[in-house]
Amino acid sequence: MNKSEQVSFIRMDEGTFEDYQLLHEKEADYFSGTPKRILAQLELQGEESLSGYQISRLEHGLQSATRAEHDGADIDWIVAALIHDIGDGLSPQNHDRMAAEIIRPFVRDEVSWVVEKHGIFQMKYYGHHYNWNPDQRDEFKDNPYWQSCADFCERWDQMSFDPDYPMKPLDHFAPMVFEVFGRKAWDEAHIKSGVVVGLPTNKH
């Protein structure tokens, strides 16, 4: 890289105003590439994912997102359904919270909370097989987003392990990924703190 495009410092407390202006410009360019990196990570889940299932993690996300779209869900829900397990590759023991932090700056709080908690809510369907508490999710019963997460898991997540389901391809969802992750981060117009939309009543 051209040295004129690099900062002058080797420790941050020695940086100049010009150095940090340069980094600000570079960061803006890098941030704009987030949707492409999200899509690349999803594609990787089609090649490397947890074994034992009849479908890959990519297909699980595609199937979840397809179900959400068929139900008439808004773009926040669809993209959340697509990427809710994106953390499996680097953080399989904490994948739900990792995925939530990836999407949190760009969608309403309801949606990021659902992504963060879906792992606990999913235990409803299998926890008893491991002698885990399948009703652990009830500790969040007073949260206004509880029902949204329960519905997300019931209608889209736990249903989406079917190799014969006609899921839409990643290219179909790519424009939605670009739209959501191209938003201004932490914009209250999208974060909508405390707003409960819920899942659409239309069930495909």
Summary of the structure (lengths in Angstrom):
residues: 204
radius of gyration: 19.1
end to end distance: 52.1
largest distance: 60.1
contacts: 576
relative contact order: 0.15
helix: 62%
strand: 0%
